[in-house]
């Protein structure tokens, strides 16, 4: 036991738990980034705050994943040929996965 009253076993358990959390976060981040690649040129449906639903052809994301560039954005008030969507305004998105 060290001077702080923490045993070596507790320190090892904490480090193991942190490694597990880090591995899980890395796995989820990778899956999210893979979903961005899979969305390329696909029709994506977005649920925005206020439960507004819009759909568009996904183009790209900025490096910080703060904005999505989309084409043919279908909104309740019409279609915009090109648009930037703020990711912070999104609740969810979905798209069909093409299995080749």
SEMI-653360 format. One record per residue: y, z, x of N, C-alpha, C in turn. Coordinates in steps of 0.1 Angstrom, whole numbers, plus 2048, in hexadecimal, padded with zeros to 3 digits. Last residue first. Layout:
N
YZXYZXYZX;...
***
This chain:
100
7C95FD7257C45F07297B65F172E;7DB60C70D7CF60E7157C9601718;7FA6177077F260B7087E760D712;8046306F27FF62D6FF7F66216FF;8216326DE81362E6DF80F62B6ED;83664F6DF8346416E082563E6E1;8506676D98426636D88416546D9;8636856DF8626766DF8536736DE;87969F6D586C69A6D986D68B6D9;8946A76D688A6B16D487C6AC6D8;8B169E6E88A469B6E389B6A76E1;8C86A46F58C96A26E68BB6A06E0;8C26A27108C56B070A8C66AF6FB;8C16877158B568E7138B769C70D;8D66717058D667D70D8C968570A;8D264E7088CF65A7008CF666709;8E56317088E063D7108DE648707;8DE6106FD8E361D6FB8DE626706;8E15F06ED8DE5F86F98E46056F7;8E35E86D28DC5E06DB8D85E76E8;8DD5FD6B68E65FB6C28DE5F36CC;8DB5FB6938D55F86A08DF5F66AB;8E261567B8E26076808DB60668D;8E162F6728ED62766E8ED619674;8CA63A67C8CC63A66D8D8631669;8C16236978C66306928C762F683;8B16146B08B16146A28B562269D;8BA6036CC8B96116C78BB6106B8;8B55EE6DF8B25ED6D18B05FB6CA;8AD6026FC8B25F66F68AD5F66E7;8B761E7118AF6177078B560B702;8B663672A8BC6297268B262271D;8BA6587288B064D7278B9641723;8C567473D8C76697338BC65E734;8BA68674E8C468B7458C768073A;8AA6837648A46837578AE68974D;8B467E77D8B468C7788AE68E76B;8B566277E8AC66A7878AB679783;8B265475D8B96577698B1661772;89A63E7508A064B7508A864C75D;89661F73C89562874889B635746;88E61472289160C72E88F61573B;87D61270488161A70F88361171B;8896076E68816036F188660A6FD;88B6206CB8906166D58866126DF;8946356B088A62E6B78916236C0;89B6556A289F6486A68946426AE;8A066F68B89666769289D659695;8AE68F68A8B16816898A6679691;8AC6AA68C8A16A36878A3694684;8BF6B769A8C36B468C8B86AC685;8B86A66B88BD6B26B18C16AE6A3;8A068B6B38AC6916B98AF69E6B2;88367B6BC8886856B389468C6B9;87C65A6C38826666C788666E6BB;8646426CB86A6496C086F6576C5;8636256DD8626336DD86A6396D2;8546086E985B60E6DE85861D6DD;85560270D84E60570085860A6F5;8605FF72685F5F371D8575F6710;85061C73185861073585560472C;83F63172C84962D721850620724;83263674382B63073983462B72D;84664475184263775683B63074B;84765B74185365374384F645747;82E66674683166173883E658738;83066D76082766275D82A65D74F;84268375D84667776483D66B761;83069474F83D69074984268374F;81C69876281969275582568C74E;82B6A577582569877982269176C;8326BD76883C6B476C8376A676F;8186C87648206C475982B6BA75D;8116CD7808096C47778116BF76B;8256DE7878246D278E81C6C8786;81F6F477682C6ED77582C6DF77B;8066FB7818076F77738146EF771;80D70379B8046F87998056F278A;81E71979582370D79C81A70179A;80B72A78981672578181C719787;7FA72E79F7F472879380072278A;80B73A7B180572D7B58007267A8;8107527A381B7497A581673B7A9;7F675D7A47FC75A797807750799;7F47617C07EB7587B97F07547AC;8097747C480A7677CA80075D7C4;7FF7897B480B7837B180D7757B7;7E778F7C27E678B7B47F37847B0;7F37977DB7EA78C7DB7E97867CC;8007AE7D28077A37D88007967D8;7EA7BE7CA7F47B97C07FC7AE7C5;7DE7C17E37D67BA7D87E07B57CD;7F07D17F07EE7C47F57E77BB7EA;8047E47D87F87E27E17F77D37E5;8237F37D981C7E87D48107E57DE;8358067E182B80A7D88237FF7D2;8468007F684B7FE7E88418027DD;83880380D84280D80A84780C7FC;8177F88058237F880D82D802808;7F480080880080080080C800809;
***
